[in-house]
Amino acid sequence: MLLRAYARELAAAVQEAGFQAGVIFSFEERAPHLGLVKGILTFLDGSELHFSEFLAATEDGVHKIKYRYHCAHGPSLRFRYDNGRDPKARSLSTYPHHKHTPAEIIPADPPSLIQAIREAESLVAIP
């Protein structure tokens, strides 16, 4: 039940995003306490935010086991947050959490999907 409520909250946040031209959102329950949220938010300028969160529900709430928030305009990366075990990020203080920018990989605490949406919105060029 916690996972479904969390997924509904994320779905609402995605639908409310500014400057959007399209939304794909899905939630899959994987086991009694596991789930996957994923989707694509397309903005008016053609930028896309691809996102995925692999989730676990515990007595303490919902936790992200794996996540990825990838924002790009065509082939040009704007940013990507993830907690993949990237060897290039091993020396960062927040490893395995990190942020890819067009120029480098930098330390970053894990953002929420809502924070990633807000960052993507701030980069959208209004046509």
C-alpha positions as CSV (number, residue, x, y, z in Angstrom):
1,M,0.0,0.0,0.0
2,L,2.8,2.4,0.8
3,L,4.3,1.9,-2.7
4,R,1.0,2.6,-4.4
5,A,0.5,5.8,-2.4
6,Y,4.1,6.9,-3.2
7,A,3.6,6.2,-6.9
8,R,0.3,8.2,-6.9
9,E,2.2,11.1,-5.4
10,L,4.9,11.0,-8.0
11,A,2.3,10.6,-10.8
12,A,0.6,13.8,-9.6
13,A,3.9,15.7,-9.5
14,V,4.8,14.6,-13.0
15,Q,1.4,15.7,-14.3
16,E,1.8,19.1,-12.7
17,A,5.2,19.8,-14.2
18,G,5.5,23.1,-16.0
19,F,6.2,23.5,-19.7
20,Q,5.3,19.9,-20.5
21,A,4.3,18.6,-23.8
22,G,3.9,15.0,-22.9
23,V,4.0,12.5,-20.0
24,I,4.7,8.7,-19.9
25,F,4.4,7.3,-16.4
26,S,4.2,3.7,-15.1
27,F,4.3,1.8,-11.8
28,E,4.9,-1.9,-11.5
29,E,4.7,-3.9,-8.3
30,R,7.5,-6.4,-8.3
31,A,6.9,-8.3,-5.1
32,P,5.0,-7.6,-1.9
33,H,7.3,-4.8,-1.0
34,L,9.1,-3.9,-4.2
35,G,8.2,-1.6,-7.1
36,L,9.4,0.3,-10.1
37,V,8.4,3.8,-11.1
38,K,9.6,4.9,-14.5
39,G,8.7,7.4,-17.3
40,I,9.5,10.2,-19.6
41,L,8.5,13.8,-19.2
42,T,8.7,15.8,-22.5
43,F,9.0,19.5,-22.3
44,L,7.8,22.1,-24.9
45,D,11.3,22.8,-26.1
46,G,11.9,19.0,-26.9
47,S,13.9,18.3,-23.7
48,E,13.1,15.1,-22.0
49,L,13.5,13.9,-18.4
50,H,13.8,10.1,-18.3
51,F,13.4,8.8,-14.8
52,S,13.3,5.5,-12.9
53,E,13.2,4.5,-9.3
54,F,13.4,1.0,-8.0
55,L,11.7,1.0,-4.6
56,A,11.4,-1.0,-1.4
57,A,8.7,-0.5,1.2
58,T,9.8,-1.1,4.8
59,E,8.3,-0.2,8.2
60,D,10.3,3.1,7.9
61,G,8.6,4.1,4.6
62,V,9.5,3.9,1.0
63,H,13.2,3.8,0.0
64,K,14.9,4.2,-3.4
65,I,17.2,1.3,-4.0
66,K,18.3,2.5,-7.5
67,Y,17.4,5.7,-9.2
68,R,18.2,7.6,-12.4
69,Y,17.0,11.1,-13.5
70,H,18.4,11.8,-17.0
71,C,17.6,15.1,-18.6
72,A,18.7,15.8,-22.2
73,H,17.8,18.0,-25.2
74,G,18.3,15.7,-28.2
75,P,21.8,14.2,-27.9
76,S,23.0,16.9,-25.5
77,L,23.1,15.9,-21.8
78,R,21.7,18.5,-19.4
79,F,22.2,16.5,-16.3
80,R,21.8,13.0,-14.9
81,Y,21.6,11.9,-11.3
82,D,22.0,8.3,-10.4
83,N,23.5,5.9,-7.9
84,G,25.1,3.5,-10.3
85,R,28.5,2.2,-9.3
86,D,30.3,4.3,-11.9
87,P,34.1,3.8,-11.6
88,K,34.6,7.4,-12.6
89,A,32.6,8.6,-9.5
90,R,34.4,6.4,-6.9
91,S,36.5,9.2,-5.5
92,L,33.4,11.5,-4.9
93,S,32.4,12.1,-1.3
94,T,28.8,11.1,-2.1
95,Y,29.6,7.8,-3.9
96,P,27.7,6.0,-5.2
97,H,25.4,9.0,-5.5
98,H,26.6,11.5,-8.2
99,K,25.5,13.9,-10.9
100,H,26.7,14.0,-14.5
101,T,26.9,17.4,-16.1
102,P,27.9,18.2,-19.7
103,A,31.4,18.8,-18.4
104,E,32.0,16.4,-15.5
105,I,30.8,14.1,-12.8
106,I,30.3,15.8,-9.4
107,P,29.2,14.8,-5.9
108,A,25.5,15.0,-5.3
109,D,23.0,13.9,-2.7
110,P,20.1,11.9,-4.1
111,P,17.4,14.3,-5.3
112,S,13.8,13.5,-5.3
113,L,12.0,13.1,-8.6
114,I,10.2,16.4,-7.8
115,Q,13.6,18.2,-7.4
116,A,14.8,16.7,-10.7
117,I,11.6,18.0,-12.4
118,R,12.2,21.5,-11.0
119,E,15.8,21.5,-12.2
120,A,14.7,20.3,-15.7
121,E,12.0,23.0,-15.8
122,S,14.6,25.7,-15.0
123,L,16.6,24.6,-18.1
124,V,13.6,24.6,-20.5
125,A,13.9,27.1,-23.3
126,I,10.3,28.4,-23.8
127,P,9.7,28.4,-27.6
